[in-house]
Amino acid sequence: MIEVEKLNKSFGENHVLKDFTLALGEGENLVILGKSGSGKSVLIKCIIKLMDVDSGKITVLGQDISLLDQDEMDFLRKDVGFLFQSNALYDSMTIRENLEFPLRRHWSEEQRENEAEEAVMEALEDVGLAHTVNMMPSELSGGMRKRIALARTLILKPKVILYDEPTTGLDPITAREISELMISIQEKYKAAAIIISHDMNCIRMTSNRVISLIEGRNYVTDTYENLMKSTDPKVSEFFR
């Protein structure tokens, strides 16, 4: 679904990603685990071409993104959902309007007239918040806003979802609920996902495989259970 080959990205003298490589399988939840500032969020921004890379190759759904122009990249992005760490909801719009926003970009007027209501309600039902459809984001709790952001990500039924710190800033109970929701989404939609996180409970619950991003490289890739047993001090420090 996504392949990253020998990706390099620097900011001045700060070499954030160094020959980084990954392969995301169909229907897989792949977690990127790393310290703050290690390049996790930079990686997913490169994957959807919000940032340009210095060198390397990124293939998304079979397409080399370096060869795509802006229109082609926008068309590809409709199959790649992105859950922002900040949720990125529009405060001046109702929940319905927030969910309709991607439809206005990617659906024809006729399709929106015939199918938008059903799509909005299905996405809200997926996250358990159908009753909020006419509310404003300011009326919702932090956990509810995260769910609405996830509903907006789901509304185009993406083939791949990129989660940027999906549980950051949430209390432990709400964080667990979001993790459970991510699992149910994987089961229902069979979408592959890259999950950027340092929340070990979220990683344990949601991951099929985990990449330890250390010193800009894919240091090791394995299951959560195997990494938890690792005697390598660079890996074991995450599990203390």
N, C-alpha and C positions, 0 to 999 in steps of 0.2 A: 504493500500500500504506500509506504514511504521508504525511500533509501537515501541515506546520507553517506557520501564517500569522501573521506579525507578532507573534511571541511575545516577551513582556517578562517578565523575572524579576530582582528586586532583593533584596538582603539589606541592609537599612538604606540607607545612601548608596551602596552598591556595586551598580551597575547591571550585572549579569552578562550578560544577554541583552537586546538592543535591536532590536525589530522583526525578529527572526530568522525566516527563511523557508526551508523546504526541501520537496522532493517526492521521495519514494522510489519508484522504479519497480518493477514486478514482476520478480522474479529478479535484481535489481541489488544489487551491493555498493557502498554509498555510504560513503565515509570522511569523518569530521569531523576536520580537522587544525587544531590550535591549540596555543598555549603552555600550560604548566601554569597552572591557575587561570583559564583563559579561558572556562570555562563548558561544556566538552564533556560532562562527566559530569552536570552539572546538567540539560543538555538531555535526555539519555536518561531521567533520572529523572522529568522532566516528562512525557515521552512515555508512560511507563507509570503515570503518576499517583502516583508515590512522593513527588512534590513538587507543590504547587499553583502555578499560574502567576499572575502579576499581571494580565496581559491577553493577548489573542491566542487563536488557535484551533488545536487539535490534533485531527486526524482519523486514526484507526487502523483499517485494514481497513473503511473506509466509515462509521465511527461517530465522532461528536463526543464525545470522552471527558468533556467537561464536563457532558454530559447523563446520564452513567451513574452509577447508585448503586454501592455497594460490591460487591454480589452480581453486578451486570452487568459491572463492571470485572474482577472475579475471573474471570468466564466468558470475557471477552475475552483476558485474560492467558494462557490456555492455548494460544492461537494466537501468542503472542509470547514467544519464548525470550530469556532474559537471562543472558549469561555475565558474572558478577561478576569484577572485577579480582582480588579476594581468593579466588576460587573458591567460597567459602561452602559448603564441604562440612561435613557433620556428623561430627566426630571420633569420636563414640561409636557411629557406625553403620558397618556394613560397606559396601563399594562397592555390593553388591546393594541394601541398605536405603536408601542414598542415592539410587539411581536409582528405587527404588519410591516414594519419598516423594511426588513430584508425581502419581503414579498414584493414591495414596490420596486425594488431594484432588479429582481430576477424573474418576476412573473408578468405576463401581459395583463392589460386592464381587464380583459374578458375573464382570464383565469382568476384574477383577484376577486372579481364580482361573484364568480360561481363557487370558488373554493376557499376563500380566505377565512370565512367564519369557521368552517369545519377544521381548517388547519390550526387556527388559533386555539380553539377549544380542545383539540386533541393534544396539542403541545402543553397546554395548561393542565389538562387531566393527567398527563404523563408525570408531572411534578407535583400533583396533588393540590393545585391552586386555582381551579376553575372559577371559584367564587371571587377572585380578585380582578376579573377581566376589566372592570370599569373603574378600578382604583388607581391611585397615583403611586409611584415608587416610594414617596415620602411617607405613605401610610403603612408601609410594610417593615417588618423587622429585617435585620441583616441576613438571616437565614432565608427568609422569604424572597428577598431581592436576589440572592444567589440562585434560588430555584427559578425565578422568572428569567434571569440571564441564561440559565440552562435551557429553559423552554424556548427562548428566542434562538439559541444555538441549534435546537432540534427541529425547528419549524420547517426547514428545507430538507430535512431527512439526510444529513450529510453521511458520506461514506467513511469519513475520518473526523475525529473530534480532538482538538488540542485543548487541554485543560491547564491553565496557568495558575498554580497554587489554589485549587478549588476550595480548600477549607481554611485558608488563612483568615484570621480575625474572627473566627466563629468559636463559640463555646464547644466543649467536647461532645455534648449530646447532639447539637446541630451538625457538627462536623461529621459525626457518625451517620446521621441521617443523609447528608449529602453523599457520603461514600456509598451508602446502600443504594441511593438513587443512581449513582454512576454504574453500579453493578446491574441494576434492573434495566438501564438504558442499553448496556452492552448486550444483555440477553434479548431484549426486544428488537433492537435495530441491527444487531450484529455489526455495529460500526467499530472499526479499529480506533484506538485512542493512544495518544501520547500524553502522559500526565506528569506535569512538573510539580514536585512536592518535596517538602522535608517533614511532612506530618507522617510519622511512622505508622500510626494506626490506619490512616488512609492508604498508605502504601501497602501495608499488610493485607487490608481488605480487598483492594481493587486490582492489584497487579497480577499479571501472568508472568512477566519477567521484569527485572529491575536492572537498569544501567547505573553504575556508580561513576559519576562524572568527577574525575579527580585530575587536577592540574591541566584542565582543558581537554582531557582525553577520555575516551570510553575505556576506563581502567579495567572493568570487569562487568560481564552481563550474566545474570543467573536468576534463579527464583529468590523470592524474599527469604524463604526458609533456609536455603543454602547459604545465602549471604550472611544471614544472622549467625550461622555457625562458623563463619570464616575466622581464621586466626591471623589474617593479614591486618596489621594495626591500622592501615589506611582505610580499610573497609569496616572493621569492627568498631571503630570510634562512632559510627553512625548508630550503632545498636546498643550503646551503653545505657 
